[in-house]
């Protein structure tokens, strides 16, 4: 599952407008999940957090990703 995180701290309706404008079809969290996995707020965007099915943080990928890099990260 892919979930976006609103690190810009935009209001919910503005976040929804931006997601629609950008064609984002996955859920977007309005507030960042600060401290959930002991990870700091990313300094570089995009940053991808890989979280296991059990809810444990597994890894962080920095920068744009491809299908191949994401597949490799979850193996």
C-alpha positions in Angstrom: 0.0 0.0 0.0 1.2 3.5 -0.8 0.4 6.4 1.6 1.5 10.0 1.0 2.4 12.3 3.9 1.6 16.0 3.9 4.9 17.5 5.1 3.8 20.9 3.9 1.3 21.2 6.7 -1.4 22.3 4.3 -5.1 22.3 5.5 -7.0 19.1 4.6 -9.0 20.7 1.8 -5.9 22.2 0.2 -4.1 18.9 0.4 -7.1 17.2 -1.3 -7.0 19.8 -4.0 -3.3 19.4 -4.6 -3.6 15.6 -4.7 -6.4 15.8 -7.3 -4.5 18.3 -9.4 -1.4 16.1 -9.3 -3.4 12.9 -10.1 -2.5 11.3 -6.7 -4.9 8.4 -6.2 -3.5 6.9 -3.0 -4.4 8.1 0.6 -2.5 11.2 1.9 -2.1 11.7 5.6 -2.8 15.3 6.6 -0.4 15.3 9.5 3.0 13.6 9.6 3.3 10.5 11.8 6.0 12.1 13.9 8.1 9.6 15.8 6.0 6.6 14.7 9.0 4.6 13.6 11.7 6.7 15.2 12.5 8.4 11.9 13.2 12.1 11.7 11.3 14.3 9.2 13.1 13.8 5.8 15.5 16.5 4.7 15.0 15.6 1.1 11.7 15.0 -0.7 10.7 12.7 -2.1 11.6 10.2 0.6 10.1 6.7 0.8 9.6 4.8 4.0 9.3 1.1 3.6 7.1 -0.3 6.4 6.5 -4.1 6.8 3.1 -5.7 7.0 3.7 -6.0 10.7 4.0 -2.2 11.0 7.7 -2.1 11.6 9.9 0.4 9.7 12.3 -1.5 7.4 14.2 1.1 5.3 14.3 4.6 3.9 14.8 5.4 0.2 15.8 9.0 -0.7 15.0 10.6 -4.0 12.8 9.5 -6.9 12.1 5.8 -7.1 11.3 3.4 -10.0 9.2 0.3 -10.0 12.5 -1.7 -10.0 14.0 0.2 -7.0 10.8 -0.3 -5.0 10.6 -3.9 -5.9 14.2 -4.4 -4.8 13.6 -2.6 -1.5 10.7 -4.8 -0.5 12.4 -8.1 -1.3 
